[in-house]
Amino acid sequence: MGVNLGHYCCVMLIVLVLVIVMMLVLGKETKSESLKNGYYSASCPRAESIVRSTVESHFATDPTISPGLLRLHFHDCFIQGCDGSILIKGKFAEQAALANGGLRGFEVIDDAKAQLELECPGVVSCADIIALAARDAVYLSSGPSWRVPTGRKDGRISLASEASILPSPLDSVAVQKQKFEAKGLDTHDLVTLLGAHTIGQTDCLLFRYRLYNYTVPGNSDPTISPSFLTQLKTLCPPSCGNGSERVALDIDSPSKFDVSFFKNLRDGKGVLESDQRLWSSDYETSDVVNKYASTIRGLLGFSTFDKEFAKAMVKMGSIEVKIGVDGEVRKVCSKINY
């Protein structure tokens, strides 16, 4: 009797373990399957076209909004997952973090949300609007387009203290890899997504040290090509302004989404040190840089980078998404529902 009881207990323990494992696996599958193409096809058929027309309208008056929307999506996904938490306003919210300084595009998201609330109230999440707007911004900048899986819910938590996990322009490649891996993104994704720097600008403050005081006062970063160093010093004099002067991250085609950014890294013309290190200090990342720098757009107008960037964006857009009761659909993107 004791042997049978022990056998029974062992069997039940095994069954319990299997049930727990299945619940975990099914939980993960449910989470990933919650995002799908055409999520709003029945509940709000014009959702994507409304977001697209809104982005087009803002882009027509200010093309620099494209990199702003792309960066907004990136920063949203890295903190609390792709849940629109970057849009919440507050003294201690994510927007207040130093790493989120200079974020742009909030007015575009708010504009699209206002129109969507008139079309189909309480249906389309702010998190999905960000993801769709980022896609449309890339396309308007001569980049690729892709189908964006939707169905994200908006988060209710936004903390500036969590912004330390964001990649920094001062990060080594090893640190960049760690931060991306923590979000389920590999080295190939890292290089591909940083290719977004083919459009946009940065402040002199973030790289001036490379020009004048790299390791000791008066010296420059040796990975910068001599001719480009002269160009950067002209754009960012040592004692001019407060460092807020803007410089294009891709000096050759600053408003066009292409592979020029990678060619620049290969030629020692990366503006941010974290970008240039992808070529100069890591064999794994330099291989990816070289692959993209060596490609051209094919007959259909797409390059290898275009295709890989679209894949990486879908992957990034799935980071820690919230579904069901884990989130909500905000009525106003800048504040949680009450």
ABEGO torsion letter per residue (X at the ends): XAAAAAAAAAAAAAAAAAAAAAAAAAAAAAAAAABBBGAAAAABAAAAAAAAAAAAAAAAABAAAAAAAAAAAAAAAABGEBAGAAABBEAABAAABAAABGBBGAAAAAAAAAAAAAABBGABBAAAAAAAAAAAAAAAAGBBBBBBBBGBBBBABBBAAAAAABBBAABBAAAAAAAAAAAGBBAAAAAAAAAAAABEBBBAAAAAAAAABAABBGBBBAABBAAAAAAAAAABBAABEAGABBBBABAABAABBBAAAAAAAAAGABABAAAAAAAAABAAAAAAAAAAAABBBBAAGBBAAAAAAAAAAAAAAABGBBBEAABBBBABAABBBX
